[in-house]
Amino acid sequence: MDDYQGFIQSVKNKTAIDLGLYKEAQMKRRLTSLRDKRGFKDFTSYYQSMIKSQELFDEFLERMTINVSEFYRNPKRWEVLEKKILPSLLQSNKRLKVWSAACSTGEEPYTLAMIMSKLAPPGSFSILATDLDRAILERAKAGIYTDRSIKDVPNDMFEKYFINDGMGYRIKEDLKKMISFKQGNLLADRFDINFDLIVCRNVMIYFTEEAKHELYHKFSKALRKDGILFVGSTEQIFNPSVYGLDTEDTFFYKKNG
């Protein structure tokens, strides 16, 4: 077993994170760069130091997860969610259970909360937001953002939910209270069930075809009948029926059974 494959196995044994499910060339390049930057000549010595140092381990998690996000990313898709998908879900269920999977620094679940707060009272929906990276989740909970992140936030939502405190734009507490943040591993964890809406965008492109196939099955099982899976703009599912899903709109899939 070569040095990198040994590293993959050690990480999996220690953390249940399976780097083998990610595209190898991309992940190996990213982690080799990080290893070299820290002055290690091989993955074995890097791993031995990483498991003794929380700083090194957190840095490793940040590097292996892709944390590029912004509010209302691809605004037209969020408009479809607000005008078509959510009103339909609310017609059949007055209390919605929503999951932002791989929520990164929080822009996605906060966008969900802003949209849902326009359509339903706060107590009538729950939003779970999960990510593998604990450091990223702490940033999401802090809710402080830059100009780039907020460029597509509608003016009324900006006025209602953001404070400019000189250090950036801070999410107000009443919006934060609508979301539960939790650490989670999409590829290894068992999922909760009976979600009305699962949002998982711009993450699956980094997984192998086998990992994506498994994940789509898990998402389908986690949805209630007629629940919706909302994916990213590069993640169209070309054979949704394999997973018990039907195309509801572009990048939106409804569970059919």
C-alpha positions, 0 to 999 in steps of 0.5 A, spaced: 500 500 500 502 506 498 503 512 502 497 516 500 493 509 500 495 508 507 493 515 509 486 514 506 485 508 510 488 511 517 483 517 516 477 512 515 479 508 521 480 514 525 474 518 523 469 514 518 471 519 513 472 515 507 477 520 502 476 514 497 469 516 495 472 523 493 475 524 486 482 522 487 487 526 483 483 532 486 483 530 493 490 528 493 493 534 489 489 538 495 492 534 501 499 534 498 499 541 497 497 542 505 502 536 507 508 540 503 506 547 506 506 544 513 513 541 512 512 533 512 515 529 506 510 524 506 503 522 508 505 517 514 508 523 518 503 528 516 498 523 519 502 521 525 502 529 527 495 530 525 492 526 530 496 529 535 494 536 533 487 539 533 490 545 529 492 540 524 486 536 524 481 542 523 486 545 517 485 538 514 478 538 514 477 545 512 482 543 506 478 537 504 471 540 504 469 545 499 467 552 502 465 556 497 458 559 498 454 565 498 446 567 499 441 566 494 447 562 490 443 562 483 438 566 485 433 564 479 433 557 483 431 560 489 425 564 486 423 557 484 423 554 491 419 560 493 414 561 488 413 554 486 416 548 491 415 551 498 407 553 497 406 546 494 409 543 500 405 547 505 399 546 502 400 538 504 403 539 510 403 545 515 409 544 518 415 543 514 422 539 516 427 541 512 435 539 511 441 543 509 446 538 507 453 540 507 451 547 509 458 550 509 459 557 512 451 557 513 449 562 507 444 556 504 440 555 511 440 562 512 437 563 505 432 557 507 430 561 513 429 567 510 425 565 504 421 560 509 419 566 514 416 569 508 411 564 507 410 561 514 410 562 521 417 561 525 414 555 529 411 552 523 418 549 520 424 546 522 431 547 519 437 542 520 444 544 517 449 539 517 457 539 515 463 535 516 467 540 518 466 543 525 470 549 524 466 551 518 460 550 523 462 555 528 463 560 522 456 558 520 453 559 527 457 566 528 453 568 522 458 574 520 459 575 512 463 579 507 460 583 501 461 578 496 457 573 500 451 578 501 451 581 494 444 577 492 440 578 498 434 582 497 434 589 500 428 587 504 431 581 507 438 585 508 434 590 512 430 585 516 436 580 518 443 583 517 447 588 522 453 592 519 457 592 525 464 594 522 467 587 522 462 585 517 455 583 516 452 579 522 445 575 522 440 577 527 439 572 533 431 571 530 434 568 524 439 564 527 434 561 532 430 558 526 436 553 524 439 547 528 447 546 526 450 539 527 456 536 525 455 530 520 458 526 515 454 525 509 458 519 506 458 515 513 452 517 517 445 514 517 440 520 516 434 522 519 427 521 515 421 524 513 424 530 511 419 535 506 425 538 503 433 536 503 437 541 500 444 539 497 448 543 492 455 544 489 457 538 494 456 532 490 460 534 484 466 532 488 464 525 489 465 519 485 459 516 481 459 510 486 458 515 492 453 519 488 449 513 487 449 511 494 448 518 496 442 519 492 439 513 495 440 515 502 437 522 500 431 519 497 430 514 503 430 520 508 424 524 504 417 523 506 412 521 500 412 527 495 418 531 499 423 534 494 431 534 493 434 540 491 441 540 488 446 544 485 446 547 478 452 542 476 448 536 479 442 534 475 440 527 476 439 524 469 436 518 471 432 520 477 427 514 477 432 509 479 432 513 486 424 513 486 424 520 484 421 524 479 423 531 476 419 537 479 423 542 476 430 544 473 434 541 479 428 539 483 426 532 484 420 529 488 420 523 491 414 518 488 413 513 493 
